[in-house]
Amino acid sequence: MEFVTTCLPGLAPLLAEELVELGISVTETGNAHVIIDGRQEDGLRVCLWSRLAERVLLPLVTLEISAEEAPEALAAALDWPALVAAGAPLFLNLEHGKGVRGDNRISTRRLARALPPSLRVSDSELGACCVRGRLDEDQAHLWLDLAGTPLHRRGYRLAGGRAPLRENLAAGVLRAGGWHRQDRPSMLLDPFCGSGTLLIEAAWMAGGVAPGALRQDYGFMAWRGCRRALWEGLREEAAATLRKVPSLPPLKGFDVDNRAIQYAMDNAERAGVRRLLHLERRELGALRQRDLGDTGLLVTNPPWGERLEERERSAWLHAGLGRLMGQRALNWTAVLLGTDVTTLDRCGMELQSQHRLLNGPLKNYIRVYRPRPPVPEAPLRVAPEPGFAPPEGAVPLLNRLRKNGKHLRRWLEREDIQSYRLYDRDLPEFNVAVDIYGDQALVQEFKAPSSIDPDKAKERRQWAVSAVRSALAVHREQVHLRTRERQKGHRQYQKLDSRGQYKVVREGRAHLLVNLNDYLDTGLFLDHRPMRLRLAQESAGKRVLNLFAYTGAASVHALVGGARRVVTVDASRRYLDWAACNLALNGFSSDAHPLERADVMSWLETCREQFDVVFCDPPTFSNNKSRQDFVVQEHHGELIRRILKRLEPGGVLYFSCNFRRFELDESIRRWYQVEDLTQWSTPEDFRRHGLHHCFAIRHGETP
């Protein structure tokens, strides 16, 4: 007999390999099908043992006829009672091929009406003899479907979470990574395991469990031409494999969603492999070296997102995954399933092989990677010698930059700092700030008053850029220039450019995104560095609240420090999207750690959650459409009192603000424990021009 074994488009080469390993004779491999020659037993064995197949079709008839005349002609071409087992229903499905107009359902009904009246036609595949057909422009075909319901339905999954993965697609991902081989890796890990399909398929594949071991219904069981003794014996053989699953390499699955982990446990229990899987609620960013062996296979379907902002988060999540693999799993292989090549490329790992396929309407890619070791990025420091001789007018600034660089160098090396302020308006004629972000420099010019000649201001701006390039010995492309002026209303949120170029900088154990061109602020306030690092040290196991959160840098530090839960609140959608990307880059999910877009004062009124640590860095002034404008000096007392209602006894509020003339409300000092951290929290690169005030505030009266 000749059988047509179908699969997801693009998986046919892997399916052909699998069938050959099963001892099946393959005669043709297409894109979504493999044709095999064999006995009836071979067709049944594919149904029970193929992990990648979707259906096994036995050709019944092909007619040279137009699509319009085909349904009745097909009905007359077969001895239908000889095809359907006694008492079994018949399921029909007639589809139109490319270029054939009309409704599939109408053609199917015409075929059913032309059949002998003794046949009972069913709307369900379950328990039925299944016949499928296709009408082309000049041909009509019928096949007997030995599978009945699609073969990817193994029988162990009752619930699938948000985006369940087809079992045969999961098996294809595992085969692409080499998990089917006898020399398989010593561990398998899925950090986004969802309902556990990849892990269960991995356990069955490594344990030799037949994918049809649990299925109770096949189309061949209602086929009159199939010997009952044959299919009963083959089904018992498949079911027996589930009763003798051997010990396997460690199979670990993690997910941020508790419900998904419970689904995975339930599915694994039904699949008979619960004892073989380690399933735990854990985020990617919380994985440690002890969770990984020396060698292994990471196989996963990371969240990919439907909306634009979700896809951007997914891309940064892939970047974080690639960095983690390069740091902690250099000898592993990674197999990723995704829908967007740009997102997959963001992982930064070395591509070994790729399979393109269609999963319903979606294009999917199975990519096999080898991790790359991280390349240490040396942050910019002032060079021992100037890179070139700048214009004479730039020499005073060059000398000051060199002096500042020499003063900061030892501190920068000791504290392992990548981003810092090198210069801040030290010289009256150069009203600029120079900040370093990894291997990039940002020159921020403070807009000259109208009394200054514009041509002279432009010349000094050019001198400033030349001095910075010479002091750091860098190319022009590494120096970014922007002009700052006092902002009103929402102008501080407006774009200055549209390059969309984000750079990753490291601060402690956190990796953060900065943008040096598009917005007035870069996304990272450098003067708050000590406070963020302190949050990382103090947040382990705690609930953390970040108010006026900006791009969520403090939230990321709390999470990499082991915070149990972090809530991030800000009124700007743009900054919250940025914060979500920062979380994703470090392997954390905004589903588990909410990003709340709200006015902070109003949000605190309705919040009922308690926190152990709160970080609050309000603006000096903020417009508000729904209530009076926020002025930090005037309203900070009420703000702090509302925060402390949400603070657990023994907890701490770190309150910071950048209003130079700020004075803390005396009632706060009188009723709460207040520790002034301003001097401690001002880093070495901001000592001359301290930009903020900072306090630790706790419950209880001052002793």
C-alpha positions in Angstrom: 0.0 0.0 0.0 1.0 3.6 -0.5 0.3 6.1 2.4 0.5 9.9 2.4 1.7 11.0 5.9 1.0 14.7 6.4 2.6 17.2 8.8 3.0 20.9 9.4 4.4 22.6 6.3 8.1 22.7 6.7 8.5 19.7 9.0 8.5 17.0 6.2 12.3 16.6 6.1 12.3 15.9 9.9 9.3 13.6 9.5 11.0 11.6 6.7 14.1 11.1 9.0 11.8 9.9 11.8 9.9 7.4 9.5 13.2 5.9 8.2 14.3 5.4 11.8 11.0 3.5 12.4 11.9 1.2 9.5 9.4 2.7 7.1 10.2 3.0 3.3 10.0 6.6 2.3 9.4 7.2 -1.5 8.8 11.0 -1.6 9.3 14.0 0.6 7.3 17.2 0.0 6.9 20.3 2.1 3.9 19.1 4.2 3.8 15.4 3.4 5.9 12.2 3.1 4.8 9.3 0.9 5.6 5.8 2.2 5.3 2.3 0.8 4.4 -0.6 3.1 1.9 -3.0 4.5 -1.2 -2.1 6.4 0.8 -2.6 9.6 3.2 0.1 8.5 0.4 2.6 8.2 -1.0 1.8 11.6 2.5 1.9 13.1 3.0 5.5 11.8 -0.3 6.4 13.6 1.0 5.0 16.9 4.7 5.9 16.7 5.3 9.0 14.7 5.8 12.1 16.8 5.7 14.5 13.9 2.9 13.2 11.7 -0.5 14.9 11.6 -2.5 12.3 9.5 -1.9 9.1 7.7 -3.9 8.9 4.4 -4.6 5.9 2.2 -5.5 6.9 -1.3 -8.9 5.6 -2.3 -9.8 7.1 -5.7 -8.7 9.8 -8.1 -11.0 11.0 -10.9 -10.3 13.2 -13.9 -13.4 15.4 -13.5 -14.4 19.0 -13.0 -14.9 20.2 -9.5 -18.6 21.0 -10.2 -19.4 17.4 -11.1 -17.1 15.7 -8.6 -19.1 15.1 -5.4 -21.7 12.8 -6.9 -19.1 11.1 -9.1 -16.9 10.4 -6.0 -19.9 8.9 -4.2 -20.5 6.5 -7.1 -16.8 5.5 -7.4 -16.5 3.6 -4.1 -18.0 0.6 -2.5 -18.8 2.5 0.7 -20.3 -0.4 2.8 -17.1 -2.3 2.2 -15.1 0.6 3.6 -16.9 1.4 6.8 -17.0 -1.1 9.7 -20.4 -2.5 10.7 -22.2 -0.1 13.0 -19.6 2.7 12.7 -20.5 6.2 11.5 -18.8 7.9 8.5 -17.2 11.3 8.7 -16.7 13.2 5.5 -14.6 16.3 4.7 -14.3 17.6 1.2 -12.0 20.6 0.6 -11.6 22.8 -2.4 -8.1 23.1 -3.8 -6.4 26.2 -5.1 -8.4 27.9 -7.8 -11.6 26.1 -7.1 -14.5 28.4 -6.1 -17.4 27.4 -3.8 -18.0 26.3 -0.2 -16.4 23.2 1.2 -19.4 22.5 3.3 -21.8 22.5 0.4 -19.6 20.1 -1.6 -19.3 17.8 1.5 -23.1 17.8 1.9 -23.6 16.9 -1.8 -21.2 14.0 -1.4 -23.1 12.8 1.7 -26.5 13.0 0.0 -25.2 10.8 -2.8 -24.1 8.0 -0.5 -26.1 4.8 0.1 -28.9 5.5 2.7 -27.6 2.7 4.9 -24.6 4.8 5.9 -24.8 7.0 9.0 -22.9 10.2 8.4 -21.5 11.9 11.5 -20.3 15.5 12.2 -17.6 14.2 14.5 -14.4 12.4 13.8 -14.5 10.5 17.1 -15.3 6.8 16.6 -15.9 7.3 12.8 -14.4 6.0 9.6 -12.9 9.3 8.3 -12.8 10.0 4.6 -11.2 13.2 3.3 -11.2 14.6 -0.2 -9.9 17.5 -2.3 -11.5 19.0 -5.4 -9.0 20.4 -7.9 -9.9 22.2 -11.1 -9.7 19.0 -13.2 -9.3 16.2 -10.6 -11.0 14.9 -7.5 -9.4 12.8 -4.8 -10.5 10.8 -1.8 -8.3 9.4 1.0 -9.1 7.2 4.0 -7.8 8.9 7.1 -6.3 6.3 9.4 -5.7 8.8 12.2 -9.2 10.2 12.6 -8.6 13.1 14.9 -5.2 14.7 14.3 -2.3 12.8 15.6 -0.9 15.7 17.6 -3.7 15.1 20.1 -1.9 12.6 22.3 -4.5 12.5 25.1 -2.6 14.0 28.0 -3.4 17.7 27.6 -6.8 18.9 28.8 -5.8 22.5 29.4 -3.1 24.4 27.6 -2.7 27.9 29.2 -2.5 31.0 27.0 -0.8 29.7 23.9 -0.6 25.9 23.9 2.0 24.3 21.6 1.0 21.5 19.3 2.5 18.3 20.5 3.9 17.3 17.0 5.5 20.8 16.7 7.1 20.4 20.1 8.4 17.0 19.0 9.8 18.7 15.8 11.6 21.3 18.0 13.1 18.5 20.1 14.2 16.5 17.0 15.8 19.6 15.5 17.9 20.0 18.7 19.0 16.3 18.6 17.1 15.2 21.7 16.0 12.0 19.9 19.5 10.7 19.6 21.1 8.2 22.0 23.9 10.7 22.7 21.4 13.3 23.9 22.6 16.1 26.2 22.8 15.4 30.0 20.0 17.9 30.8 17.0 19.6 29.2 15.6 23.0 30.3 12.6 25.0 29.3 12.5 28.4 31.0 9.1 29.3 29.5 7.5 25.9 29.9 3.8 26.9 29.9 1.6 23.8 30.1 4.7 21.6 29.8 4.3 20.2 26.2 8.0 20.4 25.3 9.0 18.7 28.6 6.4 15.9 28.3 7.3 15.2 24.7 11.0 15.2 25.7 10.3 12.7 28.4 8.3 10.4 26.0 11.0 10.8 23.3 13.9 9.9 25.7 11.9 7.2 27.5 10.8 5.5 24.3 7.1 6.1 25.0 4.9 5.7 21.9 3.1 9.0 21.2 -0.1 7.0 20.7 0.2 5.3 24.1 -2.8 7.1 25.6 -5.1 7.6 22.6 -8.3 5.6 22.7 -9.6 6.4 19.2 -8.2 6.1 15.7 -9.9 6.2 12.3 -8.5 2.8 11.4 -10.6 1.2 14.1 -13.7 2.0 12.1 -12.2 0.8 8.8 -13.7 -2.5 7.7 -10.5 -3.5 5.8 -8.3 -3.2 9.0 -7.8 -6.5 10.9 -8.9 -6.1 14.5 -6.3 -8.4 15.8 -3.6 -6.4 14.1 -4.6 -3.0 15.5 -5.4 -4.4 19.0 -1.9 -5.9 19.2 -0.2 -2.7 18.0 -2.2 -0.5 20.4 -1.3 -2.8 23.3 2.4 -2.6 22.3 2.2 1.2 22.3 0.4 1.3 25.7 3.0 -0.9 27.3 5.7 1.6 26.7 4.1 3.9 29.2 4.4 1.3 31.9 8.2 1.0 31.8 9.6 4.5 31.4 13.2 4.4 32.5 15.1 7.0 34.5 16.0 10.0 32.3 18.3 13.0 32.3 17.1 15.9 34.4 14.1 17.6 32.7 13.5 21.1 34.2 10.7 23.5 33.5 10.1 27.0 34.8 7.4 29.6 34.2 6.3 32.8 35.7 2.6 31.8 35.7 1.4 29.6 38.6 -1.5 28.4 36.6 0.7 27.3 33.7 2.8 25.3 36.2 -0.3 23.6 37.6 -1.4 22.8 34.0 2.0 21.3 33.3 1.8 19.2 36.5 -1.6 17.9 35.6 -0.6 17.2 32.0 2.5 15.4 33.1 0.5 13.3 35.6 -1.8 12.2 32.8 1.2 11.5 30.6 2.7 9.3 33.3 5.9 11.3 33.7 5.2 13.7 36.5 7.9 12.1 38.7 10.5 12.7 35.9 9.9 16.4 35.6 11.1 19.3 37.9 8.5 22.0 37.5 8.7 25.3 39.4 7.4 28.9 39.3 10.5 30.8 38.5 11.4 33.6 36.1 14.3 33.6 33.6 16.0 36.4 35.5 15.9 34.3 38.7 17.7 31.3 37.3 21.1 30.6 38.8 24.2 28.7 37.8 23.1 25.7 40.0 20.0 25.3 37.8 22.3 24.5 34.9 24.7 21.7 34.3 28.0 21.8 32.4 26.2 20.7 29.2 22.6 20.5 28.2 19.8 21.5 25.8 17.7 24.6 26.3 14.5 24.2 24.2 11.7 26.7 24.5 9.0 28.8 22.9 9.5 32.2 24.4 6.6 34.7 24.6 6.4 36.5 21.3 3.5 39.0 21.7 0.8 40.1 19.3 1.0 43.9 19.7 3.9 46.1 18.7 5.0 46.9 22.3 4.8 43.2 23.2 7.0 42.2 20.3 9.5 44.8 21.4 9.5 43.3 24.9 9.9 39.9 23.5 12.9 41.0 21.5 14.7 42.3 24.6 13.7 39.1 26.4 15.5 37.1 23.7 18.5 39.4 24.2 18.4 38.6 27.9 18.1 34.9 27.2 21.1 35.0 24.9 23.2 36.8 27.4 22.3 34.3 30.2 23.3 31.4 27.9 26.6 33.0 27.1 27.4 33.7 30.7 26.2 30.4 32.4 25.6 27.8 29.7 28.4 28.2 27.1 28.6 24.5 26.3 24.9 24.1 25.8 22.7 24.0 22.7 19.7 26.3 22.5 16.6 25.6 20.3 14.2 28.4 20.0 10.8 28.4 18.4 9.6 31.9 17.2 7.5 33.8 14.7 9.8 36.7 13.9 13.4 36.5 12.7 14.2 40.0 13.9 13.2 39.0 17.4 15.1 35.7 17.2 18.2 37.5 15.9 18.2 39.6 19.1 19.3 36.6 21.1 22.8 37.2 19.8 23.7 33.5 19.7 25.5 31.7 16.8 22.9 30.2 14.4 23.6 26.5 13.6 20.5 25.5 11.6 17.0 26.7 10.9 13.6 25.1 9.8 10.8 27.3 8.4 7.3 26.1 8.8 3.7 27.1 8.9 1.6 26.6 12.1 -1.9 27.5 10.9 -1.7 31.0 9.6 1.6 31.8 11.4 5.1 31.5 10.0 7.3 29.7 12.6 11.0 29.2 12.8 12.9 26.5 14.6 16.4 27.8 15.2 19.3 25.9 16.7 22.0 28.0 18.3 25.3 27.8 20.1 25.8 30.4 22.9 28.5 33.0 22.4 30.6 34.1 25.4 29.9 37.7 26.3 32.3 40.2 25.0 33.4 42.5 27.8 32.7 46.1 26.9 35.3 48.4 28.3 33.6 51.6 29.3 35.1 54.9 28.1 37.8 56.4 30.3 39.9 59.5 29.7 42.8 58.4 27.5 46.4 58.7 28.8 47.1 61.1 26.0 44.8 63.3 23.9 43.5 61.6 20.8 44.3 64.6 18.7 45.0 68.3 19.1 41.6 70.1 19.4 41.0 73.8 18.4 42.7 76.2 20.8 39.3 77.3 22.2 38.6 73.7 23.3 41.9 73.2 25.2 40.6 74.5 28.6 37.7 72.0 28.5 40.1 69.2 27.4 42.4 69.9 30.4 39.4 69.8 32.8 38.2 66.6 31.3 41.6 65.0 31.7 41.8 66.3 35.3 38.3 64.9 36.2 39.1 61.6 34.5 42.3 61.2 36.5 40.4 62.0 39.7 37.6 59.5 39.0 39.6 56.6 37.5 40.5 54.7 40.6 36.9 55.0 42.0 35.4 53.9 38.6 37.7 50.8 38.5 37.0 49.9 42.2 33.2 50.2 41.9 33.1 48.6 38.4 31.1 51.6 37.0 30.2 51.7 33.3 28.0 54.9 33.2 29.0 58.0 35.0 29.3 61.8 34.8 32.6 63.1 33.7 32.0 66.8 33.6 29.2 69.1 34.9 29.5 72.8 34.0 32.8 73.3 35.8 34.0 76.1 33.5 31.7 79.1 33.0 32.4 79.2 29.2 31.4 75.5 28.8 27.9 75.2 30.1 27.6 71.5 29.3 27.4 68.1 31.1 29.4 65.1 29.8 28.0 61.7 30.6 29.5 58.3 29.7 27.3 55.3 28.9 29.5 52.4 28.2 31.4 53.1 25.0 29.3 56.2 24.2 29.5 59.8 25.4 26.6 62.2 25.7 27.3 66.0 25.7 24.3 67.9 27.1 24.4 71.6 26.3 22.3 73.8 28.6 20.7 76.3 26.2 22.5 79.6 26.2 20.5 82.8 27.1 19.3 85.0 24.3 22.0 87.5 25.2 24.7 85.2 23.9 25.6 85.5 20.2 24.2 82.4 18.4 27.4 82.0 16.3 29.6 82.1 19.4 27.3 79.5 21.1 27.6 77.2 18.1 31.4 77.6 18.1 31.6 76.6 21.8 29.3 73.7 21.2 31.7 72.4 18.5 34.7 73.0 20.8 33.0 71.0 23.5 32.5 68.0 21.2 36.1 68.2 20.0 37.4 68.4 23.5 35.3 65.3 24.5 36.5 63.3 21.4 40.1 64.2 22.1 40.0 63.5 25.8 38.4 60.1 25.3 40.2 59.3 22.0 36.9 58.2 20.3 35.3 58.6 16.9 32.6 61.2 16.2 29.9 58.5 16.0 30.5 57.8 19.7 29.7 61.3 20.8 26.1 62.4 21.0 25.0 66.0 21.4 21.7 67.4 22.7 20.6 70.7 24.0 18.6 71.1 27.2 16.3 73.9 28.1 13.6 74.4 30.7 10.6 72.3 29.8 6.9 73.0 30.5 3.9 70.7 30.6 4.4 67.5 28.6 7.3 68.7 26.4 9.7 66.6 28.4 8.1 63.5 27.0 8.2 64.6 23.4 10.6 63.0 21.0 13.7 64.8 19.8 14.6 62.2 17.2 13.2 59.0 15.8 16.3 56.7 15.5 15.0 54.2 17.9 18.5 53.1 18.9 18.7 51.7 22.4 22.0 50.8 24.1 22.4 48.3 26.9 24.5 49.4 29.8 25.3 47.3 32.9 24.9 48.7 36.4 25.8 46.2 39.1 23.9 43.0 38.1 21.2 44.9 36.2 21.3 45.6 32.4 19.4 48.7 31.4 18.4 50.4 28.2 19.4 54.0 27.4 18.6 56.1 24.4 21.0 58.9 23.7 19.2 60.5 20.8 15.4 60.3 20.9 14.4 61.9 24.2 15.4 64.7 26.5 16.4 62.2 29.1 18.4 59.0 28.4 16.3 56.6 30.5 18.8 56.4 33.4 19.4 59.0 36.1 23.1 58.5 37.0 23.0 60.3 40.3 20.6 57.6 41.8 23.1 54.8 41.1 24.0 54.2 44.9 20.3 54.1 45.8 19.5 51.5 43.0 22.4 49.3 44.1 21.2 49.5 47.7 17.7 48.4 46.6 19.4 45.3 44.9 21.1 44.5 48.2 18.0 44.9 50.4 15.1 43.5 48.3 15.6 39.7 48.5 12.3 38.0 49.3 10.5 41.4 49.7 7.6 43.2 48.1 8.9 46.4 46.5 7.0 49.5 45.3 8.6 51.9 42.8 6.7 55.2 42.5 7.3 57.9 39.8 9.3 55.0 38.4 10.4 56.5 35.1 11.9 53.6 33.0 11.9 51.2 35.9 15.6 51.0 36.6 15.0 50.7 40.4 12.5 48.0 39.7 15.0 46.0 37.8 17.6 46.3 40.5 15.1 45.1 43.1 14.3 42.1 40.9 17.9 41.1 40.2 18.4 41.4 44.0 15.7 38.7 44.5 12.5 40.7 45.2 9.4 38.6 45.5 7.2 41.1 43.8 7.7 44.6 42.4 5.0 47.0 41.4 6.0 49.9 39.2 3.9 53.1 39.0 4.2 56.0 36.5 1.9 58.3 34.6 3.7 57.9 31.3 2.8 55.1 28.9 6.1 55.6 27.0 8.2 55.2 30.2 6.2 52.2 31.3 6.8 50.5 27.9 10.5 51.3 28.4 10.3 49.8 31.9 8.7 46.6 30.5 11.6 46.3 28.0 14.0 46.8 30.9 12.3 44.0 32.9 12.3 41.7 29.8 16.0 42.3 29.1 16.7 41.0 32.6 14.4 38.1 32.3 11.4 39.3 34.3 7.8 39.6 33.4 5.4 42.5 33.7 2.6 39.9 34.2 4.2 38.9 37.6 5.4 42.5 38.4 2.7 44.9 37.4 3.3 48.2 35.6 0.6 50.6 36.6 -0.1 53.7 34.6 -1.6 56.1 37.0 -1.3 59.3 38.9 0.7 58.3 42.0 -1.3 60.3 44.5 -4.6 58.8 43.2 -3.2 55.3 42.9 -2.1 55.4 46.6 -5.6 56.2 47.6 -7.0 53.1 46.1 -4.1 50.7 46.6 -4.7 48.0 49.3 -1.5 46.1 48.9 1.3 46.3 51.5 5.0 46.6 50.7 8.3 46.1 52.5 10.4 48.5 50.5 9.2 51.6 48.7 11.3 53.8 46.4 9.8 57.2 45.5 11.5 59.8 43.3 8.9 62.4 42.5 9.5 65.3 40.0 9.8 68.8 41.2 6.7 69.7 39.3 4.1 67.7 37.4 1.0 68.7 35.4 -2.2 66.7 36.2 -5.5 67.0 34.2 -7.7 65.3 36.8 -6.6 67.2 39.9 -4.3 70.0 41.0 -0.7 70.0 39.7 1.9 68.2 41.9 4.6 70.5 43.5 7.0 68.4 45.4 7.8 71.0 48.1 4.1 71.7 48.7 2.7 68.2 48.4 5.5 65.8 49.6 4.2 65.6 53.1 0.8 64.2 52.0 2.6 61.9 49.5 4.8 60.4 52.2 1.9 59.9 54.6 -0.1 58.0 51.9 3.0 55.9 51.1 3.5 55.0 54.8 0.0 53.6 55.0 1.1 51.0 52.4 4.4 50.3 54.2 4.7 47.2 56.4 6.0 47.7 60.0 9.7 47.3 59.8 9.7 48.4 56.2 11.5 51.4 54.7 10.6 54.2 52.3 13.5 55.7 50.3 12.4 59.2 49.3 14.4 61.2 46.9 13.9 64.4 45.0 16.0 66.7 42.8 14.6 70.1 43.9 17.7 71.9 45.0 16.0 74.0 47.7 14.0 71.1 49.1 13.1 71.1 52.8 11.5 68.0 54.4 8.2 68.6 56.1 8.8 68.9 59.9 5.8 66.8 60.7 7.4 63.9 58.9 10.5 64.2 61.1 8.3 64.5 64.1 6.1 61.4 63.6 8.4 59.1 61.7 12.0 57.9 61.9 14.0 59.9 59.3 17.5 59.2 58.2 19.1 61.7 55.9 21.0 59.8 53.2 21.8 62.7 50.9 25.5 62.7 51.4 25.8 58.9 51.3 23.6 58.6 48.2 25.5 61.3 46.2 28.1 59.4 44.2 31.6 60.6 43.6 30.9 61.9 40.1 28.2 64.2 41.5 30.0 65.5 44.6 30.6 69.0 43.3 27.0 69.5 42.1 24.8 67.3 44.3 21.5 67.0 42.4 19.2 65.4 44.9 18.1 65.0 48.5 17.5 61.5 49.8 15.9 60.1 53.0 15.2 56.7 54.6 11.8 57.0 56.4 10.4 54.3 58.7 7.5 53.9 61.0 7.9 55.1 64.6 8.8 58.3 66.4 12.4 59.6 66.3 14.1 58.5 69.5 
